[in-house]
Amino acid sequence: MLQKTFTLIQLAEKVGGSVQGDESLAINGLATIQDADQAKLSFIANPAYVKHLATTSAGAVILSPKLAEGFEGNALVHENPYLAYAKLSVEWDSVANFTPDISDRSVIAESASIGSNVYIGHGVVIADDVVIGDGVYVGDNVSIGANSELGSNSRLYSNVVVYHGVTIGERCTVQAGAVIGSEGFGFAPTGSGWQRISQLGGVVIGDDVEIGANTTIDRGALDNTVISNGVILDNQIQIAHNVVIGENTAIAACSAVAGSTTIGKNCIVGGASGIAGHLTITDGVHVTAMTMVIKSLTEPGAYSSGTGVQSNKDWKRSIARLRRLDSTESRLKAVEKRLDSINPE
C-alpha cells in the first residue's frame, strides 16, 4: 500500500489549525513525541510529555498556542492538540481508506441489499433481508443475521456476530469478536429448574457509536435494547437486555450493566464497574472505576465505592477495623446512652 503524504499546511487546514515553520514540510504519518522521525507528525496534549519537546526528532508537533510560543521547530498550532491528532489519525487508517471488494468466499443471501463501495471479507455470512449501506467495511468471518441493518460508512471487524433483527446506525465501529443481539439472561424459575424466556426484542444502535472487542449487547426481552448516538463502549463490556444508554455516554472496559437499567446522556462509567438492574441513572453522572451501583442516581456528579490500593499490611488492618464496625457502633451507643443517663438535659 502506498504511504499517504501531506504537507503540513494541508494537515493544518483539515483541522482548522495554523502552521508555525515550514508549511511545505512533507508528513507521511503520526508518531509519539519520543519515537517520531523527520517525516512524522507528533503531538503534546499531556504536560508530562513537554520534557520531550526539546529533544524530539519529529518533523512537526501539534501544539497549543501557548506551547508553540517557545518552540523553535515546525508546529501545527491548534487550540486542542489532542482533538487535532484524533481527527488526523483517520488519514492513515487503512480500514477507513479501504479498497472496495466483495470476497468470492463470502456467502450473501439473494434477498440481502448491499450498498456501493463496500468491502466484504473472506468467510462473511450475510443472511436474508439484511441491508448494508454504502461505504461499509465488513471484516473476515463476520456473521450478520436476518433482517438486520448496517448504516453507511460503518465498520465491522473480524469475527463480529450480529444476530437477527439488529439495527446499527451510520459511521459505527464494532471491534473484533463483539456480539450484538444475543439472547438476554431471561429465565423463569419452575421450582425444579428454569424455564427459558424467548427474547423477542432487538437491538437498536444509533449513529457514531464505538463498540469494543468482545463486548456483548443482548437483545431485549420484548422492547429493544438501545444504544444511542455517540456512545462509546470499551472492550469486554456486558450490556444486558432492555438496557438504554443515552447519547455520548462512555463506558470503560470490563464493566457490566444489568437488565432494564437506563443510563442518561453524557455519563462516564469507569472500568470494571457494575450497575444493577432496573435502575435509572440521570444525565451527567461519573461513576469511578470498580464502583458497584445498587440504587438509582438522580443527581449528576461523581460517585464511587470500594477502597483505593494500599499495601497488603495496611489493607488487612483496614479490613479488620471494618469487621469491627458493628460491635464498635453498639458499644458507642451504649456509652452515649449511659452518658445521657448521667447528664440528662
C-alpha positions in Angstrom: 0.0 0.0 0.0 1.3 3.4 -1.0 2.1 5.6 2.1 0.0 8.7 2.1 1.9 12.0 2.4 0.6 15.5 3.1 2.2 18.9 3.5 2.0 20.4 7.0 -0.3 23.2 5.7 -2.7 20.6 4.2 -3.0 18.9 7.6 -3.5 22.2 9.4 -6.3 23.1 7.0 -8.1 19.7 7.7 -8.4 20.6 11.4 -8.7 24.3 11.3 -5.2 24.9 12.7 -2.2 27.1 11.6 1.4 26.3 10.8 4.5 27.7 12.6 7.5 27.0 10.4 7.8 25.1 7.1 4.3 24.9 5.5 5.6 22.6 2.7 7.1 20.0 5.1 6.1 16.5 3.9 4.4 14.3 6.6 3.7 10.6 6.0 2.3 9.6 9.4 1.8 10.1 13.1 4.2 9.0 15.9 4.8 9.6 19.6 6.9 12.5 20.6 9.7 10.1 21.7 9.9 8.0 18.5 8.9 10.3 15.7 11.3 10.9 12.8 11.5 13.9 10.4 8.6 12.6 8.2 6.2 12.2 11.2 3.8 14.5 13.0 3.5 14.2 16.7 1.5 16.0 19.4 1.6 17.1 23.0 -1.7 17.0 24.9 -0.4 15.9 28.3 2.0 18.2 30.2 4.0 15.2 31.3 5.4 15.0 27.7 6.6 18.6 27.4 10.0 17.5 28.6 10.5 15.6 25.3 9.8 18.6 23.1 13.4 19.9 23.2 14.9 16.5 22.0 12.2 15.2 19.7 13.2 14.3 16.1 9.6 14.8 14.8 9.2 16.8 11.6 6.5 18.8 13.3 4.4 18.7 16.5 0.8 19.6 17.2 1.0 22.2 19.9 -1.3 24.6 21.8 -0.7 28.3 21.1 1.0 28.6 24.5 3.5 25.8 23.9 4.1 26.9 20.4 5.4 30.3 21.6 8.6 28.8 22.9 9.1 26.1 20.3 11.7 26.7 17.5 10.7 23.7 15.3 7.8 23.2 13.0 4.4 23.2 14.7 0.8 22.7 13.7 -0.8 25.1 16.2 -4.3 24.2 17.4 -6.4 25.1 20.5 -7.0 21.4 21.2 -3.9 19.3 20.1 -5.5 16.0 21.2 -8.6 16.7 19.1 -6.5 17.7 16.1 -4.5 14.5 16.5 -7.7 12.4 16.7 -9.1 14.0 13.5 -5.9 13.5 11.6 -5.5 9.8 12.6 -8.1 8.7 10.1 -5.9 9.8 7.3 -3.6 6.9 7.9 -6.3 4.4 8.9 -6.1 1.5 6.4 -9.6 0.4 7.1 -11.1 3.8 6.8 -9.3 4.1 3.4 -10.1 0.5 2.2 -10.4 -0.6 -1.4 -14.0 -1.8 -2.1 -14.3 -5.5 -2.7 -16.6 -8.5 -2.1 -14.8 -11.7 -1.5 -15.9 -14.7 -3.5 -15.5 -16.7 -0.3 -18.4 -14.8 1.4 -22.0 -16.1 1.5 -24.6 -13.4 0.8 -28.3 -14.2 0.6 -30.0 -13.2 -2.6 -32.6 -11.1 -0.7 -29.8 -9.0 1.0 -29.3 -5.5 -0.2 -25.7 -4.4 -0.5 -24.7 -0.8 -1.0 -22.0 0.7 -3.1 -18.3 0.9 -2.3 -18.4 -1.8 0.3 -15.8 -4.3 1.5 -16.9 -7.8 2.4 -14.1 -10.1 3.6 -13.5 -13.8 3.4 -15.9 -16.1 5.3 -18.6 -13.4 5.8 -22.1 -14.7 6.1 -25.0 -12.3 5.4 -28.5 -13.7 5.9 -31.9 -13.0 4.3 -33.2 -9.4 4.0 -30.1 -7.8 5.5 -29.5 -4.2 4.4 -25.9 -3.0 4.1 -25.4 0.7 3.5 -22.8 2.5 1.2 -19.2 2.6 2.2 -19.4 -0.2 4.8 -16.5 -2.4 5.8 -17.2 -6.0 6.9 -14.1 -7.9 8.0 -13.4 -11.6 7.7 -15.7 -14.2 9.2 -18.4 -11.7 10.3 -21.9 -13.1 10.6 -25.0 -10.9 10.1 -28.4 -12.3 10.9 -31.6 -12.0 9.0 -33.4 -8.6 8.9 -30.5 -6.7 10.3 -29.4 -3.3 9.0 -25.9 -1.7 8.9 -25.8 2.0 8.2 -23.5 3.7 5.7 -19.7 4.1 6.5 -19.8 1.7 9.4 -17.1 -0.9 10.1 -17.4 -4.4 11.5 -14.0 -6.0 12.2 -13.3 -9.7 12.0 -15.4 -12.3 13.8 -18.2 -9.9 14.9 -21.5 -11.6 15.3 -24.7 -9.6 14.6 -27.9 -11.6 15.4 -31.2 -11.2 13.6 -33.2 -8.0 13.9 -30.4 -5.7 14.8 -30.1 -2.1 13.6 -26.7 -0.4 13.5 -26.5 3.2 12.5 -24.1 5.2 10.4 -20.4 5.6 11.0 -20.3 3.0 13.7 -17.3 0.9 14.6 -17.6 -2.6 16.0 -14.3 -4.2 17.0 -13.3 -7.9 16.6 -15.3 -10.6 18.5 -18.2 -8.3 19.6 -21.6 -10.0 19.8 -24.7 -7.9 19.2 -28.2 -9.2 19.7 -27.5 -12.3 21.6 -30.3 -13.6 23.9 -30.6 -11.9 27.3 -30.3 -13.7 30.5 -34.0 -14.4 30.9 -35.3 -17.4 32.8 -38.3 -18.1 35.0 -37.9 -20.4 38.0 -40.0 -23.6 37.8 -39.4 -25.0 41.2 -37.3 -27.7 39.8 -35.2 -25.7 37.4 -35.5 -22.8 34.9 -37.8 -22.0 32.0 -36.0 -20.1 29.3 -37.8 -16.9 28.2 -37.5 -16.2 24.5 -36.1 -12.8 23.9 -38.4 -11.2 21.3 -37.0 -7.6 21.1 -34.0 -6.5 19.2 -31.0 -4.1 19.5 -31.1 -0.5 18.1 -27.7 1.2 17.9 -27.5 4.9 16.8 -25.0 6.8 14.7 -21.3 7.3 15.6 -21.2 4.5 18.1 -18.0 2.7 19.1 -18.2 -0.9 20.4 -15.0 -2.5 21.7 -13.6 -6.0 21.2 -15.5 -8.9 22.7 -18.3 -6.6 24.1 -21.7 -8.2 24.2 -25.0 -6.4 23.8 -28.1 -8.6 24.5 -31.3 -8.2 22.6 -34.4 -7.0 24.5 -36.9 -9.4 26.0 -39.9 -7.5 24.5 -38.8 -4.0 23.8 -35.4 -3.2 22.2 -32.0 -2.7 23.9 -31.0 0.8 22.8 -27.5 2.3 22.4 -27.9 6.0 21.5 -25.9 8.2 19.2 -22.3 8.9 20.1 -22.0 6.2 22.8 -18.5 4.6 23.2 -18.1 1.2 24.8 -14.7 -0.2 25.6 -13.6 -3.9 25.3 -15.3 -6.8 27.2 -18.4 -5.0 28.4 -21.7 -6.7 29.1 -24.9 -4.8 28.2 -27.9 -6.8 29.3 -31.4 -7.0 27.8 -33.5 -3.8 27.6 -30.8 -1.5 28.8 -31.0 2.0 27.4 -27.8 4.1 27.2 -28.1 7.8 26.4 -26.2 9.9 23.9 -22.4 10.4 24.2 -22.1 8.2 27.3 -18.8 6.3 27.7 -18.3 3.0 29.5 -14.8 1.6 30.1 -13.6 -2.0 29.9 -14.9 -4.9 31.9 -18.0 -3.1 33.2 -21.4 -4.8 33.3 -24.9 -3.2 33.1 -27.8 -5.5 34.3 -31.1 -5.7 32.6 -33.7 -2.9 32.2 -31.4 -0.1 33.5 -31.4 3.3 31.9 -28.3 5.4 31.8 -28.6 9.0 30.8 -26.7 11.2 28.4 -23.0 12.3 28.8 -22.2 9.8 31.6 -18.9 8.2 32.2 -18.6 4.7 33.8 -15.1 3.7 34.9 -13.6 0.3 34.2 -14.7 -2.8 36.0 -17.8 -1.2 37.4 -21.1 -3.0 38.0 -24.6 -1.5 37.6 -27.5 -3.4 39.0 -30.8 -3.9 37.1 -33.9 -1.8 36.9 -32.1 1.4 37.8 -32.2 4.9 36.4 -29.0 6.9 36.2 -29.5 10.6 35.3 -27.5 12.6 32.7 -24.0 13.8 33.6 -23.1 11.1 36.1 -19.5 9.9 36.5 -19.0 6.5 38.1 -15.4 5.9 39.0 -13.6 2.6 38.4 -14.7 -0.5 40.2 -17.8 1.1 41.6 -20.9 -1.0 42.3 -24.1 0.9 41.7 -27.1 -0.7 43.5 -29.5 2.2 43.5 -30.8 4.8 41.1 -28.7 8.0 40.8 -30.9 11.0 40.4 -28.4 13.8 40.7 -25.4 14.5 38.3 -21.9 14.2 39.7 -19.2 11.7 40.6 -19.9 8.5 42.5 -17.5 5.9 43.9 -17.5 2.8 46.0 -14.7 0.5 47.3 -11.3 1.5 48.6 -8.1 2.6 46.9 -5.0 0.5 46.8 -2.9 0.0 50.0 0.0 -2.1 51.0 -1.3 -5.6 51.9 -0.3 -5.0 55.5 -2.4 -1.8 55.7 -5.3 -3.4 53.8 -5.5 -6.2 56.3 -5.7 -3.7 59.2 -8.4 -1.8 57.4 -10.5 -4.9 56.8 -10.0 -5.9 60.5 -11.3 -2.5 61.5 -14.2 -2.7 59.1 -15.3 -6.0 60.6 -15.4 -4.4 64.0 -17.6 -1.5 62.9 -20.9 -3.1 64.0 -19.6 -4.0 67.5 -17.9 -0.6 67.8 -21.1 1.2 67.0 -23.0 -0.9 69.5 -20.5 -0.1 72.2 -20.6 3.6 71.3 -24.4 3.7 71.5 -24.2 2.1 74.9 -21.7 4.7 76.1 -23.9 7.5 74.7 -26.9 6.1 76.5 -25.0 5.8 79.8 -23.8 9.4 79.5 -27.3 10.6 78.8 -28.5 8.9 81.9 -25.7 10.6 84.0 -26.1 14.0 82.4 -29.8 14.3 81.5 -30.7 17.6 79.7 
